[in-house]
Amino acid sequence: MNKKSSIYGIGRLSSVIVGLLVVGLTLSGCGKKGGPPQGGVPEVAVVTIQPERLTLNTELPGRVSAFLVAEVRPQVSGIIQKRLFEEGGDVKAGDKLYQIDPAMYKAAHSGAKAALSRAEANLTSIRLRAQRYKELVAVKAVSKQDYDDITAALKQVEAEVEAGKAAVESARINLAYTSITAPISGRIGKSLVTIGALATAHQGYPFAVIQQLDPVYVDVPQSSVSLLRLKAELASGNLKPDRDNRAKVKLVLGDGKPYPLEGTLKFSDVTVDSSTGSFILRVVVPNPDHTLLPGMFVRATIEEGVNEQALLVPQQGMTQDPKGNPMALIVGAEDKVEVRMLTLDRTVGNRWLVSSGIKPGDRMIVEGIQKVRPGASVKAVPFNPDQKSSSEAAKPAKPAGKAK
């Protein structure tokens, strides 16, 4: 028993000694003066806003249409004898496309010419008689009535000659219409009639359609609100037209590839569609390789003008108030945080174009927004997009080797 009591006594003594040491260390630590408080002034990255020269563009959907369209229809009736073109090929104005049986029209032309010859022969005889009667009536060798009758007969035959000439010309025109020619140059589509079909003058459906594809039109709808805003910007001087005062247009094809040639804005429609509130802008685009085809959808980027003093702010520095209004935090005088409510125009890449709420020289916070509040003092450093954040830099590198 005495041996066990001695062991328990030693253990209690050791516990007391350890406790006294811990208390002593704690008291000695409390006796030392503390260092500076942790935290201090937060550091934020800022971008200094400077005006830039910016060409403003608007991207809108558009549809391609042919520059000229001609529907080939017959102007006389008859049986089609020949088709003289290849479907889908290019034709020139005046090229012969179809041949209608001309036999009936040749006969009509010949009959009109014969009637004209007969009228001209009568005209010669009556004209000579009228000249003789004029001499005879002067000496009273014939009566005045006979002279009046021959004069009226002369005028009638002259009218018949003029009518005969008109009939010959009409027959000639109808005969020429049996050869159907291309009214414009362009690409012709499929033929809707075949050899042996009956053509009817001025029929409802065309024989074929010719479309001129170089250049082409691109019709782009734009809202009337955008037009009013654009006119206001031009009137205020904030936006200026380009040197040529002609808006240039770039296209993006349906597969996302840019079209290599630029177009030119020709005119805008004078009527606003009441159902959509938009009007049509018509763009002329060169199309030498016939890449653009009628009915194709494209995206058109239209140059509105140039803003010489555009203020662009990074999107990552934008925040919103509880109502969803855009705002930004600015490092103002004495390095204190200020709140600015902004009016935004549009996005330009990864930045916003600001209409109001910010001015040149303002320092906008783009990193560290979560660490500050309005009115707080901060330490502003220039924003470096290539520099890694401190949290990323503090991460230890993963050891090399194969993962198990």
ABEGO torsion letter per residue (X at the ends): XAAAAAAAAAAAAAAAAAAAAAAAAAAAAAABBBBBBBGEBBBBBBBBBBBBBBBBBBBBBBBBBBABBBBBBBABBEBBABBABBBGBBBBBGBBABBBBAAAAAAAAAAAAAAAAAAAAAAAAAAAAAAAAAAAAAAGABBAAAAAAAAAAAAAAAAAAAAAAAAAAAAAAAAAAABBBBABBEBBBBBABBBGBBBBBGBABBABBBBBAOBBBBBBBBBAAAAAAAAAAAAAGABBBBAAGBBBBBBBBAAGBBBABBBBBABBBABBBAAAGBBBBBBBBBBAAGABBBGBBBBBBBBAEBBABBBBBBAAABBBBAAGBBBBBBBBBGGBBBBBBBBBABBBEABBBBABGBBBGBBBBABGAAABBBGBBBBBBBBBAABBBAAAAABBBBBBEBBX
